[in-house]
Amino acid sequence: MERAELERLSDEVALRALEPLGDEQRRRLVAAMSEVERLLQASLVNFALEDPDTDDARWCFEQYFGELDQRFEGGFDPSSSLSADAHELKAPAGALIVARLHGKPIGCVALKFHKKSPAELKRMWVSPSARGMGVGRRLMVEAEKRARQAKVRVIRLETNRTLGEAIALYRQSGYVEVDAFSAEPYAHHWFEKRLV
């Protein structure tokens, strides 16, 4: 049987299943099915270390910078921000983790390691299409796992007040707000977490 015919038969079965339901029940069923699909997609996301010089890594950074430029009051200029250049994100100086769904990058987070001071969490970004799937939380878990492997005891990060979702994620992940520890011109909040 051809694919188009299978899809037509599938649509008929779906319509028959929906027919006895009222409008509110249909709405709830469709919403539940959408949630199931989203959760199944979330289970397919994988996380891996990535060389920051790859096309996928550069694409993630471009998306991140573009979003910050749109959201920050007055825009965002990466050259004015504290550095997190490619050479700083390669072992042993750092690490970059990229999240992928169906082989396509949908998020990233970077770590900068310092010998005697806390590691820095940088470039935390999740594609708008993947938000609400737990990708940000899982990126944080991966970053903390890599930090522990590098014998890091404290992770610090700074963020802008317009990034409310990120601030909520950091707090939910156990990061506590601390006094400013950097001269990041775009930061309004500074956080740290002690790793056990």
N, C-alpha and C positions, 0 to 999 in steps of 0.2 A: 504494500500500500504506500502511496506517496505521502510525503510529509504533510502537504496541504490538506489531504483527506483526513489524516490522523488528527490534525489540529481542528478541523471542522467538527469531527465526531467528539473530540474533547470539549469543544465549546458547547455542543448540544447537551452533553452530560452535565456540564457546569450550570447551564441555564435551567435544566430540569431540576437540579438540586436547589437552585435559588428560588424557583417559582413559588413554592408554598410559603416562603418566608415573607414577613412584612418588611417595609422599608428600613426600619431601625435594625431589625435582625440582619438584613443583608449588609447594611453598613458595618455592623459589628463583625460579621463573618469576613468581609473583605479586609477590614482593619486587622483582624487576627491573622488572616492568611499573609498579609503584607509583613506583619511582625515575624511570623515563622520564616518567611523568605529572608528577611533581614538577619535574623539570628543564624540561619544556615550559612548565609554569606559571611557573617562574622567568624564562624568556625573555620572558614577556609583561608583566613588571613594568616600569612606567615611572616616571620621576622628574621632578619639576617644581618650580619655585619656587612658593610658596603664600603668600598673604596670611595672617598669623597670626590675623586676625579672622574667617576663614571658619569655617563649621560643621565642615568636615572637619579643619581645623587644631585647633580647640577639642576635637573628639572625640579626636584623637591625644593631645593634652595630658592630657585626662581619663583616658584609658587608661594613659598613662605614669605619672601621679600615683597612680592606683589600684594599679598593679602595685608601685610603690615602697612604697606604704603597706602592702601585704601582705608584701613581702619584707624590708624593713628592720626590724631589731630596734627595737621601740618605735614603728614606723610612720613615716609621712612627712607633714609639713605643708608645703605649698608656700610658705606665708607666712613660714616660718622659714628657707627656703633662699635662697641668693643669687638675685637676680632674673634673669629672662629673660622680661620682659613683652613683650606684643605690639609696643609701640612700639620696643623694643630689637631686634626681629627683622625690622624693615622697612628696606628700602634708604633711605639709605646706611648706617644704623646696624647692619644685620645682614641675615640671610637665613634663610628657613625652606624646607626641601626636604621634600616629601611623596612617598612611594612609594605607587603605586597598582597594584592588580591588578583587572582588569575594572572599572575606574572607582571602586573602593572603596579608601579609605586603609588601608594595611597597615604604615606606618612613617613615621618623620620624624627629622630632625636639624636643629638650628638653629646659626647662627653669630652671635656678637656681635663686631662690629669695633670696634677702638680705634685712634685715630690713631697713637700712637707705641708702643703695647705690643701683645703678641701677641693674636690673635683667640681667642675662647673657643668651644669646641664644647659645645653644650648640648642637652638634651632628646632624646637619642638613644634611639629606641624602635622595636622591631619587634614586630608582633603575634605572639602565640604560634603562630597558624595559619600564619605565613609564615617561621618560624624554620627554619634549615637549608637555605634556598633562596639564601643569599648576599646577601640584602637588606641586612643590616647592613654588610657589606663594601662593597656598591655605594653605600650612603648615605654612607659615609666617603669614597669616591672622589669622589662628587658634591660633598660639602662642601669637600674639598680643592681641587677644580677651581674652585669659586666663590671660595674664599679666594685662590687664585692670581690670579684675574681682578681681585680687589680689592687686589692688590699686597701681600697678607699674606705674611710670611716665616716666621712661627711660629704654630702653633695649640696652645693649651693646653686641658686638660680635667681635671676632677676626677671621681672616682667612689667608690662605696661598695664595701666588701669583699664584700658579698653578691652582687654582680653579676659573678660569675666569667666568664660568657660574654663580657660587655662587656670585661672586663680582658684576656681572651685575644685578642679582636678588636683592641683597641688595640695590643697588643704585636705581633701579626701584621701590623698596618698600619704599623709603624715608629715607634710612639710609645714614648718612653722615660720611665721613672719618674724624677721630679725631686722636689726638696724642696717642701714645701707652699708655694703661692704665693697662697692665698686663705684666707678664714676660713669656708669652706663647712662648716656644722655636720654635714652628712651624709657628708662625704668622708673616706676613709681612704687614698686613692691619688691622686696628682697626676701627670699625664703631659704631655709636650709633643712636638711634631714640628716639625722645621725643614723647610720646603718648599723644594725646589730649583727 
